[in-house]
Amino acid sequence: MAILTREPTIALVTDDVYSVLSDRETLGFVHKVGNVYVALSGESLSHAVEIGQSLSWDRAVQMVRFS
């Protein structure tokens, strides 16, 4: 489990998928599906596992950040 003391970096992967990055690793991804943000945990998008959904962007990023 990665413990972050500062906000993660967000990078656009595709039109509707964003990666959530720490200083050293990819923590996971947020996939926007309609008006829902799907939080995915894992270093690789093809193997990431869904850990939650939210109507809030910030909440989805927090799910990834603290998973």
N, C-alpha and C positions, 0 to 999 in steps of 0.2 A: 504494500500500500504506500503510495507516494504522499508525503506530507508537504504541502506547498505553503510557503509563507507569503507569497505574492500572487497576484492574479495570473492565470495561465495566458499563454499566447493563443490566439485563434487564427486559423488559416483556412481559406476557402479551398476545398478539394474539388467539388463540382458545384453546379448551380444551386444545389440544395443540401450539400453535405459540408460540414466544417470539422476540422480536426482541433482538438484541445491538447495543447502542448505545454509541458513543463520545461524547465531549463535543459533537461537531459533526455526526455522521452515523450512519446506520444501517449497520452493518458486514455484517449478515446475519441469519440466523434459525436456530433449532434446532427441528426438528419431531420430536415424540415419536411413534413408530410402534411400538406394542406395547412391548417392552422395549429398543428400539433408538432412539438419538438420531441424527437425520439433520442434518448441518451443511450449511447453504445460504449461499452468498455472494451479496451483492447488496443494493442499497438498497430494492428493491421485491419483495415476496413473489411477485408474479405473474411476475417475470423472474429470480428468484434461481436460481442454478445449484448443484446438489449438489456438494460438495467432499469429503464423507466421511461415514462412519457409525461409531458407537461405542456400546458398552454403557455408557459412562461419560458422564454429563452434563458434567462438568468438561472432559473431552477434547473433546467436541463443541463446547463454547463456545470452547476454545482454538483449534480448527481454524478457526472463524469469525473469531476475533480476529486471528489471524496469517496469514490468507489474502491 
